[in-house]
Amino acid sequence: MLAQAQHIPNVLGCSETRLHACCDVDASVLQELSARIPGLKTTTDFRSAVADPEVDLLIVATTEHFRLPVFEAAMAARKPVLTEKPVAATLAEARHVARLVAGSRVPFCVGHNRRCSPAMAEARAVFRRHMSDPQPCPWRFRRPGWEQVRDLVGAEDGEPALCIRINDDWMSWKSVHLQGANAEYGLLLSEMTHFADLACWFLDAEPRRVGVASSGVLNHATVLEFAGGAIASIFMTANGTFAYPKELLEAFGRGGAVVVDHMLEVRTAGIAGAPASKLYPFLNDYHPEVGAQGGLAGWREKRDAAREESRRRGDSKWILCAEPDKGHARMLAAFVEEVRGRRPEPVSPVSAAVRAVEICTAAIRSFREKRFVDLAELRAVT
């Protein structure tokens, strides 16, 4: 689904890439793609696809339960890989992938695409500048006794606090989402890996402890404690609605605030020189005549129009119109830059992906054992 919704269109739309071959175990999917894309090679054998001399880069969009054999073949053939997240189904396998990539020295990118979302990238830059060089703010007036409060707060003022909220609707899921181990702990690995990586990247901090409170397997509140004192909460609910924005990130520190609302709107307060609000364009906007003001207000109007379109057509896919730019296409373009040697830093390194799997593994243990889990416990096991 994600390959057809994102990766294939992004490859076709990138000026520096050409879609040469697609591999899938379902021959009917390949037939459909061949009918749509003239000249496309197809195969049900991933090894032949990897070995194809015309293939320069692979995008792996299989389930995490079948990625390692593809990675091994790609690294042996010295071909760069952009893979969906999580990088592996277990922490042990994720560490194995990291060793494999380090040994091959082949470019490898894990699809934590929020790193490449324009709204997220700009919000992070604003927040990091503020945290390293805060400017005086008139809102931080000093009331009587502020010296005593300052002595209690101390270094805490320089340590940020982050909140990430994910609103989802379980009725949109397929049965595969809650098969196997996911039936026990929900999406604490397969989906939360995005937000574990996002928290570490946004705060530029190393996690230390993880704790989870839950309501069944659908709703989780995860708390991360970082070395140095920063904290983050990740609240995932599946009792929500697609009629409301899915993702909200709020970052606070040194008297300032940065808010990223559904990657369509960034708001700031208490940060000198930063705009109070900035709006970002929609993708797949099938109703440009509606909600022309943009931002969250415009998105709500477009979503209402999409809902009515879905009802008229009897087709729920219309609800996916007017989406935010989550960074998928930009991640591919940035990875091509990395592969060509024009980008010095990795887009989304495997080391960060392993860290995200560590956090999710600790969250699963916390969910099972009802306690905070120190990441040192996991790192002590090789």
FENUR-V380477 format. One line per field, one symbol per residue. ss: DSSP state (H for helix, E for strand, C for the rest). phi: phi as a letter, one per 30 degrees, with the letter a starting at -180 (. if undefined). psi: psi as a letter, one per 30 degrees, with the letter a starting at -180 (. if undefined). Layout:
ss: ???
phi: ???
psi: ???
This chain:
ss: CHHHHHHHHHHHHCCCCCCCEEECCCHHHHHHHHHHCCCCEEECCHHHHHHCCCCCEEEECCCHHHCHHHHHHHHHCCCEEEECCCCCCCHHHHHHHHHHHHHHCCCEEECCHHHHCHHHHHHHHHHHHHHHCCCCCCCCCCCCCHHHHHHHHHHHHHCCEEEEEEECEHHHCCHHHHCCCHHHHCCCCCCHHHHHHHHHHHHCCCEEEEEEEEECCCEEEEEEEECCCCEEEEEEECECCCCCCCEEEEEEECCEEEEEECCCEEEEECCCCCCCEEECCCECCCCCCCCCCCHHHHHHHHHHHHHHHHHHHCCHHHHHCCECCCCHHHHHHHHHHHHCCCCCCCCCCHHHHHHHHHHHHHHHHHHHHCCCEEHHHHHCCC
phi: .ddddbddedddcddcbbdcbbbadcddddddddddbeiddbaccddddddedddcacccbddddbbeededdddddhcdbccdcddadbddddddddddddddhcebbcdddeecdeddddddddddddddbdcebddcdcdeiddddedddhdedccdbbbbcbcbbddddcdddbciddddbicdcdcdeedddddddddhbcdbbbbbcbbiccbbccccccdjjdbbbbccbcccbddbedbbbbbblhibbbbcchhcbccbaibdicddabcbddchddbddciddiiddddddddddddddddddibddddddhcdddjeddddddddedddicbdcddbddddddeddeddddddddedchadcdddddddcc
psi: eeefedeeeeeffkfglkjekkklfjeeeeeeeeefjkgkkllgjfeeeefkffkfkkkjgllffieeeeeeeeeefhklkjllllflfleeeeeeeeeeeeefhkkkkkhifffgkeeeeeeeeeeeeeefiklkkffhljlkgfeeeeeeebfefgklkkkkkjkljfffllfffhlbfffegbgfeeefeefeeeeeeefhlklelkkkkljbgekkjkkkklkffllkkjjkkggakffkkekkkkkkkhglkkkjjggfkkklkgjkfkkekklklllhjfiffkhffaaeeeeeeeeeeeeeeeeefhjffffglhlljfgeeeeeeeeeeeefgfjekkeileeeeeeeeeeeeeeeeeeefhlkkkffeeffj.
